[in-house]
Amino acid sequence: MKASGFDFSQVLALSGAGQQHGSVYWKAGASQALMSLSPALPLHQQLQACFSINDCPIWMDSSTTAQCRLLEAAVGGAQALSCLTGSRAYERFTGNQIAKVFQQNPEAYSDTERISLVSSFAASLFLGSYSPIDYSDGSGMNLLHIQEKVWSQACLAACAPHLEEKLGSPVPSCSVVGAISSYYIQRYGFAPGCKVVAFTGDNPASLAGMRLEEGDIAVSLGTSDTLFLWLQEPIPALEGHIFCNPVDSQHYMALLCFKNGSLMREKIRDDSASCSWSEFSKALRSTEMGNSGNLGFYFDVMEITPEIIGYHRFNAENVEVSAFPGDVEIRALIEGQFMAKRIHAEGLGYRVMPKTKILATGGASHNRDILQVLADVFGAPVYVIDTANSACVGSAYRAFHGLAGGTDVAFSEAMKLAPDPSLAATPSPGASQVYEALLPRYAELEQRILSQSGRALE
């Protein structure tokens, strides 16, 4: 940016996002190095000796199953942990990773004066001092009491000693955490008054980038499908994740991930529509809403929500059948995928409201016939939004919000001049009656399949 002539003196505030769950371990004395950086040298030369662990765990690490079970046991089980922290214990979540570091490398742990998330680590570089962890990214650690917005003493004690002082106190996600450090003023020409707004996780930053509001839902239709929900009163469960909301610290967001996304849609397209998306769309248009009562479950790989694998097809009498005609198969797939999303979202406390908008992103959001089924199943209008860089755009929005007053100003008010998404589909007449009748049937059949596969939820 400097080489291209970017004028850093015009920047009033900045924020950012990091991959969730990853952790950075600052060695004793590192804060001194961070505060006394020389603008003549790049960061890596001055900070390389500042870490007690060189290879930090990130979200792809799944080696902490033993620590997960211990954490759940310490607070009274998986559901109790979910009620406290928004999620049952997950291997990638930071508390379990810290517990493993403490158990396997106690010397490095005791030599650590501060533990940052990837997001607060990046913010610390701009501040020239340790940045606090924000509520929203802090919700992905299995450590934050999401209702009270403080670290859970029971969870801290179960993971490692002296952990609270190594984490520092969490802050609202829209907090101004300080002004930019002299290093950036002298090396790059930032103005001394440039504010640093707390950095957050990539998923919370995407929610900000998509400008979700209360009652809204974002559906990312990619290789895996992800649901982002805005919740006022969450119901933590054994599936999905509930985080503090990054743009309104009184509310919450939820994430639900479904592995069988676009690859499953492409497989059924190849098998039932001669590898053609236009034939696939034609099948959706030529079949009626509700598919004459035919319901299907299609899981090529073991699904996360719910834990099912294989194909299961049921006729209108709830009798399992071995095959559907091609056009029925296509509608059964798309209706089933969206009914599952609605059922599991409602399981976390989500409710479709009169003002609900659905924001669709990802590859399948270019197919208007798929979006029509989405609008019909949820009974809400679907909008499309260009979110190729939603976490990045969301970070810029959050910097602006923090500058505008943070917790004292509604995010939607601060964002009122940002571009609006475009309307793609509205519910068809009669859709709500059709799906209100089908959804309980679909949920019941899902439980039947689960119990048959020996994975019935408690």
NUMI-71950 format. One record per residue (C-alpha): residue in three letters; x, y, z. Coordinates in Angstrom, 3 decimals, padded with zeros to 6 digits. Layout:
N
+------+----------+----------+----------+
! code !        u !        v !        w !
+------+----------+----------+----------+
!  ALA !        X !        Y !        Z !
...
+------+----------+----------+----------+
***
This chain:
458
+------+----------+----------+----------+
! code !        u !        v !        w !
+------+----------+----------+----------+
!  MET !  000.000 !  000.000 !  000.000 !
!  LYS !  002.859 !  002.360 !  000.788 !
!  ALA !  004.565 !  001.579 ! -002.528 !
!  SER !  001.336 !  002.302 ! -004.414 !
!  GLY !  001.110 !  005.750 ! -002.831 !
!  PHE ! -001.783 !  005.110 ! -000.431 !
!  ASP ! -002.292 !  008.137 !  001.855 !
!  PHE ! -002.379 !  006.622 !  005.351 !
!  SER ! -002.910 !  010.065 !  006.945 !
!  GLN ! -006.535 !  009.919 !  005.713 !
!  VAL ! -007.351 !  006.797 !  007.773 !
!  LEU ! -009.524 !  007.750 !  010.768 !
!  ALA ! -010.000 !  004.252 !  012.189 !
!  LEU ! -009.181 !  000.653 !  011.380 !
!  SER ! -010.324 ! -002.771 !  012.461 !
!  GLY ! -009.788 ! -006.301 !  011.205 !
!  ALA ! -010.609 ! -009.988 !  011.422 !
!  GLY ! -008.715 ! -013.202 !  012.078 !
!  GLN ! -009.485 ! -016.880 !  011.604 !
!  GLN ! -011.362 ! -017.956 !  014.710 !
!  HIS ! -010.010 ! -020.131 !  017.555 !
!  GLY ! -006.251 ! -019.819 !  016.808 !
!  SER ! -004.045 ! -018.681 !  019.709 !
!  VAL ! -000.759 ! -016.761 !  020.029 !
!  TYR !  001.516 ! -017.079 !  023.087 !
!  TRP !  003.508 ! -013.955 !  024.009 !
!  LYS !  006.664 ! -014.628 !  026.041 !
!  ALA !  007.381 ! -012.797 !  029.315 !
!  GLY !  008.849 ! -009.396 !  028.405 !
!  ALA !  007.238 ! -009.283 !  024.947 !
!  SER !  005.066 ! -006.277 !  025.824 !
!  GLN !  008.237 ! -004.215 !  026.240 !
!  ALA !  009.403 ! -005.163 !  022.729 !
!  LEU !  005.939 ! -004.346 !  021.337 !
!  MET !  005.999 ! -000.888 !  022.940 !
!  SER !  009.500 !  000.018 !  021.757 !
!  LEU !  009.450 ! -000.945 !  018.065 !
!  SER !  011.865 !  000.891 !  015.769 !
!  PRO !  010.128 !  002.319 !  012.668 !
!  ALA !  013.322 !  001.641 !  010.686 !
!  LEU !  012.866 ! -002.154 !  010.867 !
!  PRO !  010.081 ! -004.556 !  009.792 !
!  LEU !  007.989 ! -006.221 !  012.505 !
!  HIS !  009.236 ! -009.777 !  012.058 !
!  GLN !  012.844 ! -008.815 !  012.786 !
!  GLN !  011.867 ! -007.160 !  016.061 !
!  LEU !  009.244 ! -009.625 !  017.313 !
!  GLN !  010.602 ! -013.049 !  016.360 !
!  ALA !  011.930 ! -013.709 !  019.885 !
!  CYS !  008.656 ! -012.599 !  021.540 !
!  PHE !  006.750 ! -015.891 !  021.518 !
!  SER !  006.886 ! -018.793 !  023.965 !
!  ILE !  005.440 ! -021.135 !  021.290 !
!  ASN !  006.564 ! -020.799 !  017.671 !
!  ASP !  004.010 ! -023.090 !  015.984 !
!  CYS !  000.658 ! -021.946 !  017.308 !
!  PRO ! -002.483 ! -024.103 !  017.075 !
!  ILE ! -005.158 ! -022.925 !  014.601 !
!  TRP ! -008.739 ! -024.027 !  013.880 !
!  MET ! -007.622 ! -027.084 !  011.899 !
!  ASP ! -006.120 ! -028.718 !  015.011 !
!  SER ! -008.371 ! -031.529 !  016.254 !
!  SER ! -005.972 ! -033.210 !  018.692 !
!  THR ! -007.646 ! -032.097 !  021.935 !
!  THR ! -010.489 ! -034.606 !  022.396 !
!  ALA ! -009.209 ! -035.567 !  025.869 !
!  GLN ! -009.179 ! -031.909 !  026.963 !
!  CYS ! -012.713 ! -031.428 !  025.584 !
!  ARG ! -014.081 ! -034.304 !  027.655 !
!  LEU ! -012.353 ! -032.972 !  030.800 !
!  LEU ! -013.775 ! -029.472 !  030.285 !
!  GLU ! -017.314 ! -030.794 !  029.778 !
!  ALA ! -017.011 ! -032.998 !  032.876 !
!  ALA ! -015.765 ! -030.038 !  034.957 !
!  VAL ! -018.914 ! -027.983 !  034.340 !
!  GLY ! -021.537 ! -030.759 !  034.420 !
!  GLY ! -021.633 ! -032.037 !  030.849 !
!  ALA ! -021.782 ! -030.933 !  027.228 !
!  GLN ! -025.168 ! -029.183 !  027.467 !
!  ALA ! -024.096 ! -027.298 !  030.625 !
!  LEU ! -020.961 ! -026.083 !  028.818 !
!  SER ! -023.068 ! -025.011 !  025.835 !
!  CYS ! -025.403 ! -023.020 !  028.116 !
!  LEU ! -022.388 ! -021.277 !  029.659 !
!  THR ! -020.197 ! -020.653 !  026.622 !
!  GLY ! -022.515 ! -021.046 !  023.605 !
!  SER ! -021.015 ! -024.334 !  022.362 !
!  ARG ! -020.246 ! -027.793 !  023.676 !
!  ALA ! -016.519 ! -028.530 !  023.782 !
!  TYR ! -014.914 ! -028.519 !  020.326 !
!  GLU ! -011.360 ! -029.595 !  019.620 !
!  ARG ! -010.511 ! -026.398 !  017.722 !
!  PHE ! -011.846 ! -024.075 !  020.452 !
!  THR ! -009.104 ! -022.113 !  022.171 !
!  GLY ! -009.656 ! -023.159 !  025.801 !
!  ASN ! -009.054 ! -026.803 !  024.916 !
!  GLN ! -005.956 ! -025.864 !  022.916 !
!  ILE ! -004.584 ! -023.849 !  025.853 !
!  ALA ! -005.239 ! -026.817 !  028.181 !
!  LYS ! -003.172 ! -029.058 !  025.883 !
!  VAL ! -000.310 ! -026.514 !  025.768 !
!  PHE ! -000.312 ! -026.324 !  029.574 !
!  GLN ! -000.355 ! -030.124 !  029.960 !
!  GLN !  002.264 ! -030.933 !  027.317 !
!  ASN !  004.509 ! -027.874 !  027.549 !
!  PRO !  004.189 ! -026.453 !  031.080 !
!  GLU !  007.475 ! -024.501 !  030.852 !
!  ALA !  006.325 ! -022.624 !  027.743 !
!  TYR !  002.946 ! -021.979 !  029.360 !
!  SER !  004.473 ! -020.533 !  032.538 !
!  ASP !  006.780 ! -018.364 !  030.379 !
!  THR !  003.700 ! -016.896 !  028.626 !
!  GLU !  002.604 ! -013.455 !  029.837 !
!  ARG ! -000.296 ! -013.025 !  027.408 !
!  ILE ! -002.423 ! -015.263 !  025.187 !
!  SER ! -004.052 ! -013.572 !  022.188 !
!  LEU ! -006.517 ! -014.837 !  019.614 !
!  VAL ! -005.417 ! -014.336 !  015.992 !
!  SER ! -007.694 ! -011.274 !  015.887 !
!  SER ! -006.441 ! -009.617 !  019.083 !
!  PHE ! -002.838 ! -010.504 !  018.084 !
!  ALA ! -003.237 ! -008.514 !  014.851 !
!  ALA ! -004.838 ! -005.615 !  016.746 !
!  SER ! -001.903 ! -005.650 !  019.209 !
!  LEU !  000.537 ! -005.082 !  016.331 !
!  PHE ! -001.300 ! -001.862 !  015.393 !
!  LEU ! -001.653 ! -000.714 !  019.022 !
!  GLY !  001.925 ! -001.363 !  020.111 !
!  SER !  000.470 ! -003.013 !  023.228 !
!  TYR ! -001.726 ! -005.998 !  024.044 !
!  SER ! -005.204 ! -005.596 !  022.626 !
!  PRO ! -008.097 ! -007.128 !  024.582 !
!  ILE ! -010.092 ! -010.032 !  023.146 !
!  ASP ! -013.560 ! -008.953 !  021.935 !
!  TYR ! -016.767 ! -010.622 !  023.130 !
!  SER ! -017.652 ! -012.095 !  019.738 !
!  ASP ! -014.368 ! -013.847 !  018.894 !
!  GLY ! -013.988 ! -014.632 !  022.605 !
!  SER ! -017.193 ! -016.697 !  022.291 !
!  GLY ! -015.250 ! -019.244 !  020.191 !
!  MET ! -013.022 ! -020.344 !  023.068 !
!  ASN ! -015.309 ! -022.420 !  025.372 !
!  LEU ! -014.210 ! -019.946 !  028.068 !
!  LEU ! -016.490 ! -016.882 !  027.899 !
!  HIS ! -019.746 ! -016.758 !  029.849 !
!  ILE ! -021.792 ! -015.435 !  026.931 !
!  GLN ! -024.635 ! -014.018 !  029.054 !
!  GLU ! -022.428 ! -012.271 !  031.639 !
!  LYS ! -019.662 ! -011.325 !  029.129 !
!  VAL ! -016.912 ! -012.394 !  031.558 !
!  TRP ! -014.544 ! -015.369 !  031.608 !
!  SER ! -016.177 ! -018.395 !  033.271 !
!  GLN ! -014.158 ! -019.200 !  036.391 !
!  ALA ! -015.121 ! -022.891 !  036.169 !
!  CYS ! -013.906 ! -023.129 !  032.563 !
!  LEU ! -010.673 ! -021.232 !  033.260 !
!  ALA ! -009.894 ! -023.493 !  036.229 !
!  ALA ! -010.539 ! -026.622 !  034.146 !
!  CYS ! -008.111 ! -025.510 !  031.412 !
!  ALA ! -004.995 ! -024.040 !  033.051 !
!  PRO ! -003.772 ! -022.051 !  036.110 !
!  HIS ! -003.400 ! -018.223 !  036.074 !
!  LEU ! -005.320 ! -018.165 !  032.807 !
!  GLU ! -007.435 ! -015.083 !  033.516 !
!  GLU ! -004.403 ! -012.817 !  033.878 !
!  LYS ! -002.903 ! -014.220 !  030.664 !
!  LEU ! -006.129 ! -013.469 !  028.726 !
!  GLY ! -006.939 ! -009.982 !  030.068 !
!  SER ! -010.523 ! -008.706 !  030.318 !
!  PRO ! -012.756 ! -009.071 !  027.228 !
!  VAL ! -014.392 ! -005.978 !  025.677 !
!  PRO ! -017.436 ! -005.195 !  023.480 !
!  SER ! -016.603 ! -005.868 !  019.824 !
!  CYS ! -017.211 ! -002.248 !  018.796 !
!  SER ! -014.810 ! -000.814 !  021.420 !
!  VAL ! -012.099 !  001.635 !  020.468 !
!  VAL ! -009.133 ! -000.130 !  022.107 !
!  GLY ! -006.665 !  002.739 !  021.583 !
!  ALA ! -004.848 !  004.902 !  019.062 !
!  ILE ! -002.420 !  003.596 !  016.457 !
!  SER !  001.167 !  003.132 !  017.661 !
!  SER !  004.030 !  005.505 !  016.846 !
!  TYR !  005.614 !  002.703 !  014.759 !
!  TYR !  002.851 !  003.053 !  012.127 !
!  ILE !  002.779 !  006.848 !  012.373 !
!  GLN !  006.499 !  007.089 !  011.636 !
!  ARG !  006.896 !  004.156 !  009.233 !
!  TYR !  003.709 !  004.585 !  007.175 !
!  GLY !  002.403 !  008.097 !  007.849 !
!  PHE ! -000.776 !  007.283 !  009.785 !
!  ALA ! -002.274 !  010.276 !  011.617 !
!  PRO ! -001.630 !  010.166 !  015.406 !
!  GLY ! -005.401 !  010.286 !  016.034 !
!  CYS ! -006.186 !  007.100 !  014.020 !
!  LYS ! -008.282 !  004.811 !  016.216 !
!  VAL ! -007.975 !  001.026 !  016.485 !
!  VAL ! -011.362 ! -000.699 !  016.951 !
!  ALA ! -011.263 ! -004.190 !  018.515 !
!  PHE ! -010.564 ! -006.864 !  015.888 !
!  THR ! -012.895 ! -009.888 !  015.781 !
!  GLY ! -013.215 ! -013.338 !  014.182 !
!  ASP ! -013.770 ! -013.910 !  010.469 !
!  ASN ! -017.318 ! -015.255 !  010.916 !
!  PRO ! -018.499 ! -012.381 !  013.149 !
!  ALA ! -016.840 ! -009.909 !  010.748 !
!  SER ! -018.779 ! -011.522 !  007.863 !
!  LEU ! -022.047 ! -010.996 !  009.761 !
!  ALA ! -021.108 ! -007.299 !  009.986 !
!  GLY ! -020.134 ! -007.241 !  006.287 !
!  MET ! -023.522 ! -008.664 !  005.313 !
!  ARG ! -025.190 ! -006.103 !  007.619 !
!  LEU ! -027.510 ! -008.589 !  009.254 !
!  GLU ! -030.169 ! -007.051 !  011.496 !
!  GLU ! -032.421 ! -008.536 !  014.145 !
!  GLY ! -034.402 ! -011.474 !  012.734 !
!  ASP ! -032.221 ! -011.770 !  009.619 !
!  ILE ! -030.487 ! -014.895 !  008.414 !
!  ALA ! -027.562 ! -015.292 !  006.030 !
!  VAL ! -027.099 ! -018.495 !  004.063 !
!  SER ! -023.731 ! -019.167 !  002.484 !
!  LEU ! -024.266 ! -021.841 ! -000.178 !
!  GLY ! -020.788 ! -023.171 ! -000.841 !
!  THR ! -018.915 ! -026.471 ! -000.642 !
!  SER ! -020.371 ! -026.651 !  002.821 !
!  ASP ! -023.436 ! -024.549 !  003.646 !
!  THR ! -023.226 ! -022.147 !  006.594 !
!  LEU ! -026.062 ! -020.348 !  008.336 !
!  PHE ! -025.514 ! -017.064 !  010.178 !
!  LEU ! -028.407 ! -016.084 !  012.447 !
!  TRP ! -029.141 ! -012.937 !  014.462 !
!  LEU ! -030.679 ! -014.045 !  017.771 !
!  GLN ! -032.139 ! -012.092 !  020.663 !
!  GLU ! -032.769 ! -015.001 !  023.011 !
!  PRO ! -030.560 ! -017.963 !  022.078 !
!  ILE ! -031.179 ! -021.544 !  023.135 !
!  PRO ! -027.691 ! -023.125 !  023.304 !
!  ALA ! -027.705 ! -026.723 !  022.096 !
!  LEU ! -025.366 ! -029.646 !  021.444 !
!  GLU ! -025.111 ! -028.551 !  017.810 !
!  GLY ! -024.142 ! -025.230 !  016.292 !
!  HIS ! -022.439 ! -022.292 !  017.976 !
!  ILE ! -023.771 ! -019.216 !  019.705 !
!  PHE ! -021.511 ! -016.154 !  019.858 !
!  CYS ! -021.980 ! -012.662 !  021.245 !
!  ASN ! -023.142 ! -010.459 !  018.372 !
!  PRO ! -020.259 ! -008.389 !  016.920 !
!  VAL ! -022.388 ! -005.309 !  016.180 !
!  ASP ! -024.793 ! -005.361 !  019.156 !
!  SER ! -023.388 ! -006.632 !  022.443 !
!  GLN ! -026.904 ! -007.161 !  023.878 !
!  HIS ! -027.775 ! -009.696 !  021.174 !
!  TYR ! -026.266 ! -012.917 !  019.796 !
!  MET ! -025.346 ! -014.619 !  016.563 !
!  ALA ! -025.417 ! -018.312 !  015.790 !
!  LEU ! -023.516 ! -020.410 !  013.304 !
!  LEU ! -024.678 ! -023.723 !  011.876 !
!  CYS ! -022.534 ! -025.668 !  009.445 !
!  PHE ! -023.786 ! -028.306 !  006.984 !
!  LYS ! -021.106 ! -030.347 !  005.195 !
!  ASN ! -023.277 ! -031.647 !  002.355 !
!  GLY ! -023.625 ! -028.449 !  000.357 !
!  SER ! -022.740 ! -027.724 ! -003.253 !
!  LEU ! -021.001 ! -031.068 ! -003.906 !
!  MET ! -024.247 ! -032.845 ! -002.991 !
!  ARG ! -026.244 ! -030.504 ! -005.262 !
!  GLU ! -023.807 ! -031.135 ! -008.122 !
!  LYS ! -024.015 ! -034.913 ! -007.647 !
!  ILE ! -027.830 ! -034.928 ! -007.860 !
!  ARG ! -027.620 ! -032.520 ! -010.838 !
!  ASP ! -025.298 ! -034.995 ! -012.621 !
!  ASP ! -027.449 ! -038.034 ! -011.756 !
!  SER ! -030.904 ! -036.507 ! -012.301 !
!  ALA ! -030.445 ! -033.526 ! -014.667 !
!  SER ! -027.840 ! -034.735 ! -017.194 !
!  CYS ! -025.112 ! -032.584 ! -015.582 !
!  SER ! -027.085 ! -029.447 ! -016.527 !
!  TRP ! -028.024 ! -026.605 ! -014.177 !
!  SER ! -030.709 ! -025.442 ! -016.619 !
!  GLU ! -032.322 ! -028.924 ! -016.514 !
!  PHE ! -031.977 ! -028.838 ! -012.703 !
!  SER ! -033.777 ! -025.469 ! -012.589 !
!  LYS ! -036.458 ! -026.714 ! -014.984 !
!  ALA ! -037.152 ! -029.621 ! -012.582 !
!  LEU ! -037.630 ! -027.172 ! -009.695 !
!  ARG ! -040.034 ! -025.086 ! -011.780 !
!  SER ! -042.037 ! -028.101 ! -013.028 !
!  THR ! -042.634 ! -029.671 ! -009.584 !
!  GLU ! -045.021 ! -028.263 ! -006.998 !
!  MET ! -044.148 ! -026.796 ! -003.602 !
!  GLY ! -044.086 ! -029.627 ! -001.071 !
!  ASN ! -043.180 ! -032.157 ! -003.788 !
!  SER ! -046.512 ! -034.011 ! -003.381 !
!  GLY ! -045.384 ! -035.036 !  000.107 !
!  ASN ! -042.151 ! -036.708 ! -001.040 !
!  LEU ! -039.234 ! -035.954 !  001.321 !
!  GLY ! -035.536 ! -036.756 !  000.943 !
!  PHE ! -032.333 ! -036.709 !  003.015 !
!  TYR ! -029.089 ! -036.663 !  001.032 !
!  PHE ! -025.744 ! -036.991 !  002.809 !
!  ASP ! -022.731 ! -038.136 !  000.805 !
!  VAL ! -020.413 ! -037.562 !  003.760 !
!  MET ! -021.226 ! -037.751 !  007.468 !
!  GLU ! -023.267 ! -034.625 !  008.179 !
!  ILE ! -022.501 ! -032.362 !  011.161 !
!  THR ! -026.094 ! -031.234 !  011.696 !
!  PRO ! -027.514 ! -033.891 !  012.150 !
!  GLU ! -025.055 ! -036.804 !  012.286 !
!  ILE ! -026.427 ! -038.843 !  009.396 !
!  ILE ! -024.864 ! -040.377 !  006.280 !
!  GLY ! -026.518 ! -041.890 !  003.208 !
!  TYR ! -029.682 ! -041.246 !  001.169 !
!  HIS ! -033.157 ! -041.647 !  002.663 !
!  ARG ! -036.330 ! -041.071 !  000.621 !
!  PHE ! -039.902 ! -041.114 !  001.952 !
!  ASN ! -043.208 ! -040.962 !  000.099 !
!  ALA ! -046.277 ! -039.043 !  001.292 !
!  GLU ! -047.194 ! -041.950 !  003.619 !
!  ASN ! -043.756 ! -041.762 !  005.347 !
!  VAL ! -042.758 ! -045.090 !  003.784 !
!  GLU ! -039.087 ! -045.276 !  002.815 !
!  VAL ! -038.613 ! -045.855 ! -000.928 !
!  SER ! -035.484 ! -046.690 ! -002.918 !
!  ALA ! -035.757 ! -044.053 ! -005.663 !
!  PHE ! -037.643 ! -040.975 ! -006.905 !
!  PRO ! -038.197 ! -039.808 ! -010.503 !
!  GLY ! -035.482 ! -037.290 ! -011.503 !
!  ASP ! -037.508 ! -034.103 ! -011.089 !
!  VAL ! -038.925 ! -035.272 ! -007.713 !
!  GLU ! -035.371 ! -036.148 ! -006.580 !
!  ILE ! -034.131 ! -032.629 ! -007.370 !
!  ARG ! -036.928 ! -030.886 ! -005.486 !
!  ALA ! -036.602 ! -033.345 ! -002.574 !
!  LEU ! -032.902 ! -032.462 ! -002.299 !
!  ILE ! -033.350 ! -028.666 ! -002.330 !
!  GLU ! -036.461 ! -028.618 ! -000.132 !
!  GLY ! -034.797 ! -031.041 !  002.293 !
!  GLN ! -031.613 ! -028.978 !  002.547 !
!  PHE ! -033.569 ! -025.804 !  003.337 !
!  MET ! -036.072 ! -027.463 !  005.705 !
!  ALA ! -033.142 ! -028.914 !  007.678 !
!  LYS ! -031.625 ! -025.429 !  007.924 !
!  ARG ! -034.861 ! -023.923 !  009.214 !
!  ILE ! -035.484 ! -026.732 !  011.731 !
!  HIS ! -031.969 ! -026.545 !  013.197 !
!  ALA ! -032.005 ! -022.725 !  013.250 !
!  GLU ! -035.278 ! -022.806 !  015.197 !
!  GLY ! -033.678 ! -025.325 !  017.557 !
!  LEU ! -031.210 ! -022.568 !  018.552 !
!  GLY ! -033.994 ! -020.053 !  019.224 !
!  TYR ! -034.337 ! -018.483 !  015.768 !
!  ARG ! -037.788 ! -017.340 !  014.645 !
!  VAL ! -038.810 ! -015.920 !  011.262 !
!  MET ! -040.199 ! -012.410 !  011.894 !
!  PRO ! -042.339 ! -010.193 !  009.623 !
!  LYS ! -039.242 ! -008.067 !  008.877 !
!  THR ! -036.900 ! -011.046 !  008.322 !
!  LYS ! -034.580 ! -010.867 !  005.332 !
!  ILE ! -032.598 ! -013.836 !  004.057 !
!  LEU ! -029.224 ! -012.913 !  002.565 !
!  ALA ! -027.886 ! -015.554 !  000.184 !
!  THR ! -024.234 ! -015.796 ! -000.833 !
!  GLY ! -021.962 ! -018.398 ! -002.410 !
!  GLY ! -022.122 ! -020.322 ! -005.672 !
!  ALA ! -025.736 ! -021.545 ! -005.527 !
!  SER ! -026.986 ! -018.008 ! -004.790 !
!  HIS ! -026.680 ! -017.342 ! -008.547 !
!  ASN ! -029.498 ! -019.844 ! -009.215 !
!  ARG ! -032.847 ! -018.033 ! -008.863 !
!  ASP ! -034.869 ! -021.265 ! -008.802 !
!  ILE ! -032.915 ! -022.570 ! -005.804 !
!  LEU ! -033.435 ! -019.169 ! -004.109 !
!  GLN ! -037.189 ! -019.396 ! -004.771 !
!  VAL ! -037.336 ! -022.639 ! -002.777 !
!  LEU ! -035.323 ! -020.938 !  000.006 !
!  ALA ! -037.852 ! -018.046 !  000.128 !
!  ASP ! -040.778 ! -020.489 !  000.142 !
!  VAL ! -039.409 ! -022.760 !  002.914 !
!  PHE ! -038.529 ! -019.845 !  005.226 !
!  GLY ! -041.492 ! -017.664 !  004.256 !
!  ALA ! -039.251 ! -014.630 !  003.856 !
!  PRO ! -037.774 ! -012.594 !  000.980 !
!  VAL ! -034.307 ! -013.583 ! -000.251 !
!  TYR ! -031.697 ! -010.970 ! -001.163 !
!  VAL ! -028.342 ! -011.537 ! -002.812 !
!  ILE ! -025.251 ! -009.694 ! -001.775 !
!  ASP ! -021.745 ! -009.622 ! -003.179 !
!  THR ! -019.706 ! -010.899 ! -000.243 !
!  ALA ! -016.523 ! -012.047 ! -001.901 !
!  ASN ! -014.709 ! -010.169 !  000.879 !
!  SER ! -017.435 ! -009.936 !  003.513 !
!  ALA ! -015.078 ! -010.292 !  006.512 !
!  CYS ! -012.891 ! -007.505 !  005.125 !
!  VAL ! -015.814 ! -005.194 !  004.298 !
!  GLY ! -017.291 ! -006.025 !  007.719 !
!  SER ! -014.048 ! -004.926 !  009.386 !
!  ALA ! -014.214 ! -001.563 !  007.610 !
!  TYR ! -017.890 ! -001.206 !  008.643 !
!  ARG ! -016.975 ! -002.074 !  012.246 !
!  ALA ! -014.154 !  000.502 !  012.257 !
!  PHE ! -016.681 !  003.113 !  011.097 !
!  HIS ! -019.202 !  001.985 !  013.735 !
!  GLY ! -016.591 !  002.180 !  016.501 !
!  LEU ! -015.620 !  005.668 !  015.367 !
!  ALA ! -019.293 !  006.737 !  015.231 !
!  GLY ! -019.823 !  005.852 !  018.900 !
!  GLY ! -019.824 !  002.050 !  019.174 !
!  THR ! -022.261 !  000.781 !  021.825 !
!  ASP ! -024.035 !  004.174 !  021.928 !
!  VAL ! -025.001 !  004.074 !  018.223 !
!  ALA ! -027.008 !  001.360 !  016.432 !
!  PHE ! -024.897 ! -000.387 !  013.784 !
!  SER ! -027.786 ! -000.104 !  011.273 !
!  GLU ! -027.885 !  003.670 !  011.885 !
!  ALA ! -024.124 !  003.994 !  011.302 !
!  MET ! -024.458 !  001.908 !  008.125 !
!  LYS ! -027.495 !  003.575 !  006.572 !
!  LEU ! -025.525 !  004.904 !  003.565 !
!  ALA ! -023.929 !  001.519 !  002.727 !
!  PRO ! -025.199 ! -000.217 ! -000.463 !
!  ASP ! -028.317 ! -002.352 ! -000.111 !
!  PRO ! -028.536 ! -006.003 ! -001.221 !
!  SER ! -030.781 ! -006.785 ! -004.209 !
!  LEU ! -034.071 ! -008.690 ! -003.971 !
!  ALA ! -033.913 ! -012.115 ! -005.667 !
!  ALA ! -037.057 ! -014.010 ! -004.569 !
!  THR ! -040.225 ! -013.541 ! -002.513 !
!  PRO ! -042.330 ! -016.369 ! -001.030 !
!  SER ! -044.905 ! -017.860 ! -003.400 !
!  PRO ! -048.583 ! -017.564 ! -002.426 !
!  GLY ! -049.548 ! -020.502 ! -000.196 !
!  ALA ! -045.934 ! -021.424 !  000.629 !
!  SER ! -046.314 ! -020.955 !  004.374 !
!  GLN ! -049.247 ! -023.415 !  004.609 !
!  VAL ! -047.358 ! -026.045 !  002.601 !
!  TYR ! -044.157 ! -025.895 !  004.647 !
!  GLU ! -045.766 ! -025.400 !  008.065 !
!  ALA ! -047.336 ! -028.819 !  007.429 !
!  LEU ! -044.147 ! -030.430 !  006.061 !
!  LEU ! -041.579 ! -029.163 !  008.583 !
!  PRO ! -042.804 ! -031.253 !  011.572 !
!  ARG ! -042.876 ! -034.344 !  009.312 !
!  TYR ! -039.335 ! -033.667 !  008.124 !
!  ALA ! -038.085 ! -033.216 !  011.709 !
!  GLU ! -039.794 ! -036.439 !  012.802 !
!  LEU ! -038.274 ! -038.430 !  009.916 !
!  GLU ! -034.841 ! -037.001 !  010.685 !
!  GLN ! -035.157 ! -038.292 !  014.256 !
!  ARG ! -036.308 ! -041.675 !  012.924 !
!  ILE ! -033.198 ! -041.944 !  010.711 !
!  LEU ! -030.990 ! -040.849 !  013.613 !
!  SER ! -032.403 ! -043.459 !  015.953 !
!  GLN ! -032.066 ! -046.165 !  013.294 !
!  SER ! -028.415 ! -045.242 !  012.788 !
!  GLY ! -027.807 ! -045.427 !  016.532 !
!  ARG ! -027.112 ! -041.703 !  016.805 !
!  ALA ! -030.364 ! -040.504 !  018.327 !
!  LEU ! -029.893 ! -037.170 !  020.085 !
!  GLU ! -030.579 ! -037.370 !  023.824 !
+------+----------+----------+----------+
***
